[in-house]
Amino acid sequence: MKSGNFQVFTQIIDYIIKYFRWVVLFAAALIALSGIYRVQSNEVAVVLRLGRLTGITLEEQIRNPGLHFALPFFIDEVIRIPVQAMHERVITTHYVVFMGRIHPDVDQNGYLLTGDNYIVLVRASVLYQIRNPVQYAILNRDTGNIIDGVISAELTRLVTQMGIDEVLTGRAELSFAVMLNAQRILDELETGVTIAAVELPGINPPMETIFYFEEVRSAAVYKETLVQRALETASSLRLNAQAQAGAYTQTAISYQHSRLTRAHNEMAEFNGIYELFAINPQLIMAGTFRERIGRVFAQSGGSIIIPEGSESPLILLP
């Protein structure tokens, strides 16, 4: 009996030894195939070998899209980075959403304090792209939280330098300033990301003060409307006054030209008569007398009768 059991055991050992090499070869093949990986068209990859980045230059460190081979998974770690994708993070540090609305409790809500001591709730979102895969994947393993902190810090710094009206109406300028300053800081931190845009979809006062903010905003809009109307009225009056002044000036210039022309004509006529007077004074005096008498009778309706044989005329008045 013992001899039979020993024979069975021997057969099992022989069987294991016979097929063990095939098991080993199969396991080795699986381990080798585990090192083959594919990088998609919208991403790149970096390889960590025993925790250390492979490659010396940036070109050697980055694996471009396609099939690649790495050592087994317990030696090499492949990290894929979606460099072509646009990533978005919502910054709710200064704007807490509760059941789809602004959190009603100021103590539980985030907020910012403006330069003129007003409380304002600012919700921001940032769009960014990975520019340097090595910096993004290796140097900073928590890049998302770094971006949150930098954007939040820049919002806090800039809003505290602005008045409430400037914050509520200057959303585009505030977004651009936050983007520029945040990008500079992220570059200094070597995060390897490029900010495409900083959006501020929500800038609101606290719930408790919304009514008063709306009243102030309406008053400011009404004030601007009145100022604009006043400027338009002043401009219209100024244009009308300028037009009237131009018309009066043109009339005066025309009248001046007419009087000067008339004066020049009379002067020319006088000079002509004077030259003739210097030659024959009697003729000029008689002609001038007849001309003036003719004008007088033309105005008075009288007539002149010269009796026959008489040298003195007889003037008849009506």
C-alpha positions as CSV (number, residue, x, y, z in Angstrom):
1,M,0.0,0.0,0.0
2,K,2.8,2.3,0.9
3,S,4.6,1.4,-2.3
4,G,1.5,2.3,-4.4
5,N,1.1,5.7,-2.7
6,F,4.8,6.4,-3.3
7,Q,4.4,5.5,-7.0
8,V,1.4,8.0,-7.3
9,F,3.4,10.7,-5.6
10,T,6.4,10.1,-7.9
11,Q,4.1,10.3,-10.9
12,I,2.7,13.7,-9.7
13,I,6.2,15.1,-9.2
14,D,7.3,13.9,-12.6
15,Y,4.2,15.5,-14.1
16,I,4.9,18.8,-12.3
17,I,8.5,18.8,-13.4
18,K,7.5,18.0,-17.0
19,Y,5.1,20.9,-17.3
20,F,6.8,23.4,-15.0
21,R,9.0,24.8,-17.7
22,W,6.0,25.4,-19.8
23,V,4.3,27.3,-16.9
24,V,7.5,29.3,-16.4
25,L,7.7,30.1,-20.1
26,F,4.0,31.1,-20.2
27,A,4.5,33.4,-17.1
28,A,7.6,34.9,-18.6
29,A,5.7,35.6,-21.8
30,L,2.9,37.3,-19.9
31,I,5.3,39.4,-18.0
32,A,7.1,40.4,-21.2
33,L,3.8,41.3,-22.9
34,S,2.8,43.4,-20.0
35,G,5.5,45.9,-20.9
36,I,3.8,46.7,-24.3
37,Y,1.7,49.7,-24.0
38,R,0.0,52.2,-26.4
39,V,0.0,56.0,-26.2
40,Q,-3.2,57.5,-27.6
41,S,-3.1,60.4,-30.2
42,N,-4.2,63.0,-27.6
43,E,-1.6,62.1,-25.0
44,V,2.0,61.4,-24.3
45,A,3.7,59.2,-21.7
46,V,6.6,59.1,-19.3
47,V,8.2,56.0,-17.8
48,L,9.4,55.7,-14.2
49,R,11.9,52.9,-13.7
50,L,12.1,51.9,-10.1
51,G,10.7,55.3,-9.3
52,R,13.2,57.2,-11.4
53,L,12.4,59.0,-14.7
54,T,13.9,57.4,-17.7
55,G,15.7,59.4,-20.3
56,I,18.2,62.3,-20.1
57,T,16.8,64.9,-22.5
58,L,13.2,65.9,-22.7
59,E,12.8,64.2,-26.1
60,E,14.0,60.9,-24.5
61,Q,11.8,61.2,-21.5
62,I,8.5,61.8,-23.5
63,R,6.9,58.9,-25.3
64,N,4.8,60.1,-28.3
65,P,1.6,58.5,-29.5
66,G,2.1,54.9,-30.7
67,L,3.2,51.5,-29.4
68,H,6.0,51.3,-26.9
69,F,7.7,48.7,-24.8
70,A,8.6,49.0,-21.1
71,L,10.0,46.6,-18.6
72,P,7.5,44.6,-16.5
73,F,5.0,46.5,-14.4
74,F,6.9,45.9,-11.1
75,I,10.0,47.7,-12.6
76,D,8.6,50.4,-14.9
77,E,5.6,52.6,-14.3
78,V,4.0,54.2,-17.3
79,I,2.3,57.6,-16.7
80,R,0.0,58.8,-19.5
81,I,-0.6,62.6,-19.7
82,P,-3.5,64.0,-21.9
83,V,-1.6,67.0,-23.4
84,Q,-4.2,67.7,-26.1
85,A,-7.2,67.9,-23.8
86,M,-8.5,71.1,-22.3
87,H,-8.9,70.7,-18.5
88,E,-11.3,72.7,-16.4
89,R,-11.4,73.2,-12.6
90,V,-14.1,75.1,-10.8
91,I,-12.8,77.2,-7.9
92,T,-15.4,77.4,-5.2
93,T,-13.2,78.7,-2.4
94,H,-15.1,82.0,-2.4
95,Y,-18.5,80.8,-3.5
96,V,-20.1,77.7,-1.9
97,V,-23.0,76.1,-3.7
98,F,-25.7,74.6,-1.5
99,M,-28.6,72.7,-3.2
100,G,-28.0,74.5,-6.5
101,R,-27.9,78.0,-5.0
102,I,-25.5,80.2,-3.0
103,H,-25.1,78.9,0.5
104,P,-27.5,81.0,2.7
105,D,-25.2,81.0,5.7
106,V,-22.5,83.6,5.4
107,D,-20.4,81.7,8.0
108,Q,-20.5,78.6,5.9
109,N,-20.0,80.4,2.6
110,G,-16.8,81.5,1.1
111,Y,-16.4,85.2,0.4
112,L,-14.0,88.0,-0.6
113,L,-13.6,91.4,0.9
114,T,-13.3,94.3,-1.5
115,G,-11.1,97.4,-1.1
116,D,-14.1,99.4,0.2
117,N,-15.0,96.7,2.7
118,Y,-17.9,95.0,0.9
119,I,-18.4,91.3,0.9
120,V,-18.7,89.6,-2.5
121,L,-19.0,86.0,-3.5
122,V,-16.9,85.0,-6.5
123,R,-17.1,81.7,-8.4
124,A,-14.3,81.0,-10.8
125,S,-13.4,78.4,-13.3
126,V,-10.1,77.9,-15.0
127,L,-9.3,76.2,-18.3
128,Y,-5.8,75.0,-18.7
129,Q,-3.6,72.7,-20.9
130,I,-0.6,70.6,-20.0
131,R,2.5,72.2,-21.7
132,N,5.3,70.2,-20.1
133,P,4.4,66.6,-19.3
134,V,7.5,66.0,-17.2
135,Q,6.9,68.9,-14.9
136,Y,3.2,68.1,-14.7
137,A,3.6,64.4,-13.9
138,I,6.9,64.3,-11.9
139,L,7.6,67.6,-10.2
140,N,4.0,68.2,-9.1
141,R,1.8,65.3,-8.3
142,D,-1.0,67.6,-7.0
143,T,-1.2,70.2,-9.8
144,G,-4.9,70.6,-9.5
145,N,-4.8,71.8,-5.9
146,I,-1.9,74.1,-6.8
147,I,-3.9,75.7,-9.5
148,D,-6.9,76.1,-7.1
149,G,-4.7,77.8,-4.5
150,V,-3.0,80.1,-7.0
151,I,-6.2,81.3,-8.6
152,S,-7.9,81.7,-5.2
153,A,-4.9,83.7,-3.9
154,E,-4.8,86.0,-7.0
155,L,-8.6,86.6,-6.7
156,T,-8.2,87.6,-3.1
157,R,-5.3,89.9,-3.7
158,L,-6.9,91.7,-6.7
159,V,-10.4,92.0,-5.3
160,T,-9.0,93.6,-2.1
161,Q,-7.5,96.3,-4.3
162,M,-10.8,97.1,-6.1
163,G,-14.1,98.8,-5.1
164,I,-17.4,96.8,-5.2
165,D,-18.6,98.7,-8.3
166,E,-15.3,97.9,-10.1
167,V,-15.6,94.2,-9.1
168,L,-19.2,93.9,-10.3
169,T,-18.7,95.8,-13.6
170,G,-15.1,94.9,-14.4
171,R,-15.4,91.1,-14.7
172,A,-13.5,90.9,-17.9
173,E,-10.6,93.0,-16.6
174,L,-10.5,91.0,-13.4
175,S,-10.4,87.7,-15.2
176,F,-7.6,88.8,-17.5
177,A,-5.5,90.1,-14.6
178,V,-6.0,86.9,-12.6
179,M,-5.0,84.8,-15.6
180,L,-1.8,86.7,-16.2
181,N,-0.6,86.8,-12.6
182,A,-1.6,83.1,-12.0
183,Q,0.3,82.0,-15.1
184,R,3.4,83.8,-13.9
185,I,3.2,82.0,-10.5
186,L,2.5,78.6,-12.0
187,D,5.5,79.0,-14.3
188,E,7.7,79.8,-11.3
189,L,6.4,76.7,-9.5
190,E,7.2,74.6,-12.7
191,T,3.7,73.1,-12.9
192,G,4.0,72.6,-16.6
193,V,0.5,74.0,-17.4
194,T,-0.7,76.9,-19.5
195,I,-3.9,78.7,-18.5
196,A,-6.2,79.2,-21.5
197,A,-8.8,81.3,-19.7
198,V,-10.1,82.3,-16.3
199,E,-13.9,82.7,-16.2
200,L,-15.9,84.3,-13.5
201,P,-19.5,83.0,-14.0
202,G,-20.7,84.2,-10.6
203,I,-20.0,87.5,-8.9
204,N,-22.7,88.1,-6.3
205,P,-23.3,89.8,-3.0
206,P,-24.4,87.7,0.0
207,M,-28.1,86.7,0.1
208,E,-28.7,89.0,3.0
209,T,-27.6,92.1,1.1
210,I,-28.8,91.3,-2.5
211,F,-31.8,93.6,-2.2
212,Y,-29.6,96.5,-1.1
213,F,-27.0,95.8,-3.7
214,E,-29.7,95.8,-6.4
215,E,-30.9,99.1,-5.1
216,V,-27.4,100.6,-5.2
217,R,-26.8,99.1,-8.7
218,S,-30.2,100.5,-10.0
219,A,-29.3,103.9,-8.5
220,A,-25.9,103.8,-10.2
221,V,-27.5,102.9,-13.5
222,Y,-30.0,105.7,-13.1
223,K,-27.3,108.1,-12.3
224,E,-25.3,107.1,-15.4
225,T,-28.5,107.4,-17.5
226,L,-29.1,111.0,-16.2
227,V,-25.4,111.9,-16.8
228,Q,-25.6,110.5,-20.3
229,R,-28.8,112.4,-21.0
230,A,-27.2,115.6,-19.7
231,L,-24.1,115.1,-21.8
232,E,-26.3,114.5,-24.9
233,T,-28.4,117.6,-24.1
234,A,-25.3,119.7,-23.6
235,S,-23.8,118.4,-26.8
236,S,-27.0,119.2,-28.7
237,L,-27.2,122.7,-27.3
238,R,-23.6,123.3,-28.0
239,L,-24.0,122.2,-31.6
240,N,-27.1,124.4,-32.0
241,A,-25.2,127.4,-30.6
242,Q,-22.3,126.8,-32.8
243,A,-24.6,126.5,-35.8
244,Q,-26.4,129.8,-34.9
245,A,-23.0,131.5,-34.3
246,G,-21.9,130.3,-37.7
247,A,-25.0,131.6,-39.4
248,Y,-24.7,135.0,-37.7
249,T,-21.0,135.2,-38.6
250,Q,-21.8,134.4,-42.2
251,T,-24.6,137.0,-42.3
252,A,-22.2,139.6,-40.8
253,I,-19.5,138.7,-43.3
254,S,-22.1,139.0,-46.2
255,Y,-23.3,142.4,-44.9
256,Q,-19.8,143.6,-44.5
257,H,-18.9,142.5,-48.0
258,S,-22.0,144.3,-49.4
259,R,-21.3,147.5,-47.6
260,L,-17.7,147.5,-48.7
261,T,-18.7,146.9,-52.3
262,R,-21.2,149.7,-52.1
263,A,-18.6,152.0,-50.5
264,H,-16.0,151.2,-53.1
265,N,-18.6,151.9,-55.9
266,E,-19.5,155.2,-54.4
267,M,-15.9,156.1,-53.9
268,A,-15.1,155.3,-57.5
269,E,-18.1,157.3,-58.7
270,F,-17.0,160.3,-56.5
271,N,-13.5,160.1,-57.8
272,G,-14.8,160.1,-61.4
273,I,-17.0,163.1,-60.8
274,Y,-14.2,164.9,-59.0
275,E,-11.9,164.5,-62.0
276,L,-14.6,165.9,-64.3
277,F,-15.3,168.7,-61.8
278,A,-11.6,169.7,-61.9
279,I,-12.0,170.1,-65.7
280,N,-15.4,171.8,-65.9
281,P,-16.9,172.8,-62.5
282,Q,-19.9,174.5,-63.9
283,L,-21.0,171.5,-66.0
284,I,-20.6,169.2,-63.1
285,M,-22.5,171.5,-60.7
286,A,-25.4,172.0,-63.1
287,G,-25.6,168.2,-63.7
288,T,-25.5,167.4,-60.0
289,F,-28.1,170.0,-59.3
290,R,-30.5,168.6,-62.0
291,E,-29.9,165.1,-60.7
292,R,-30.8,166.1,-57.1
293,I,-33.8,168.2,-58.2
294,G,-35.0,165.2,-60.3
295,R,-34.8,162.9,-57.3
296,V,-36.6,165.5,-55.2
297,F,-39.4,165.8,-57.7
298,A,-39.6,162.1,-58.2
299,Q,-40.2,161.7,-54.5
300,S,-42.6,164.7,-54.2
301,G,-44.5,164.4,-57.4
302,G,-43.9,168.1,-58.4
303,S,-43.1,169.5,-61.8
304,I,-40.9,172.3,-63.4
305,I,-42.4,174.8,-65.9
306,I,-40.2,177.1,-67.8
307,P,-42.3,180.0,-69.3
308,E,-41.6,181.1,-72.9
309,G,-39.0,183.8,-73.1
310,S,-38.0,183.4,-69.5
311,E,-34.7,182.0,-68.2
312,S,-35.9,181.3,-64.6
313,P,-37.9,178.1,-64.2
314,L,-41.2,178.0,-62.3
315,I,-41.5,175.2,-59.8
316,L,-45.0,173.9,-59.1
317,L,-45.6,171.9,-56.0
318,P,-48.6,169.6,-55.5
